[in-house]
Amino acid sequence: MSSASRSRAELAASLRAALLSPGDAAALEVHGRSNAAVLIPLYLDDGQLHAVFTRRRDDMRLHAGQISFPGGRQDDGEDLHETALREACEEIGLDSTGVEIVGALQPTPTFVTDFAVYPFVGLIEPGQTWRPSDAEVAAVIEPSVDQLREGWAERPVETTRGTFTSDTYLISEDLIWGATARIVTHLLAVLP
């Protein structure tokens, strides 16, 4: 086994021990009129752990211009982890057969759009060729976990409903806030 394969296997084992099982996470109740799921794609590259986010298009009806993990509303008859994988394929072209789901984080509500968001953590290979959805995704962003940690601060966030101070993560010029920032905070708390 190569050192990269060994490192990934060790990371997978560590995450499985720290995360909820996908079934246990899906069984948790959280406020929201609609269920949604996101995939948190993680990969190791030269010993650095990276996460994959999208920047939504500025002309979207919901969450325009925001940084988020690939994801969306659950379809009828679909398990929540299947929703996360389907949405990642639709939004960034990530083939679900190349994703190793290692667990899930606690679900997180959105306050304005009233979704119950279920985050699933998946390991992928580095060097993906992304195929962003023209209808939804303006860019794919791949910060290291170190960049996320360094970019944390409580900052004022301006929204259409007013300004509030919240945990945020600044990556270059991209500001992660809201439900995605809450998910990132939960993720960083369990990462080895």
Residue, then its C-alpha position, 0 to 999 in steps of 0.5 A: m500500500s502506498s503512503a498516500s493510500r495509507s494516509r487516506a485509509e487512516l483518515a477514513a478510519s479516523l473520520r468514521a470514528a468521529l462522525l455519525s453514521p449516515g443512517d443515524a444522522a438521517a434519523l435525527e430531527v431538525h427544524g425545517r419544512s423541507n429536507a435537503a442534503v449536502l456532500i462535503p467532498l474531502y481529499l488529501d493532496d501532498g499531505q494537506l486535507h482540502a474541502v470542495f465548495t461551490r460558489r452559486r451563481d449571482d442570479m439564483r433565486l435562493h442563496a445567490g452568490q453564496i459559498s456552499f457545499p454541493g447539495g439540494r432538496q431531497d427527492d421523493g423516495e431518495d435516501l438523504h445520502e443519495t440526495a447529496l451524491r446526486e446533487a454533487c453529480e449534478e452541480i459539479g460533475l462528481d461521479s458518485t462511484g468515486v465517493e467514499i461516504v465516511g459518515a455524517l455531521q449533525p443536521t443544520p437548519t436554515f433560518v430564512t429558507d427553512f430547510a433541514v440540511y443533512p451533511f454527509v462527508g465523502l472522501i474523493e481522489p485529488g485532481q478532479t476535473w470539475r464540470p460545474s452546472d451552468a445553471e447553478v454554479a459560478a465556480v468550484i473552490e477547493p481550500s485546504v482545511d488550514q485555510l479554513r481555520e485561518g479564515w475564521a472570524e466573527r464578522p458582520v454579514e449583510t443580508t436582505r433581512g438586515t445585518f448580523t454578526s456570525d461565525t464566518y470563514l474568509i477564503s481569498e475573497d469568498l465569504i462562507w457564512g450561514a448554514t455552510a459556516r455552521i457545517v464547517t464549524h462542526l466539520l473542523a471540530v471532528l477533523p483529526 
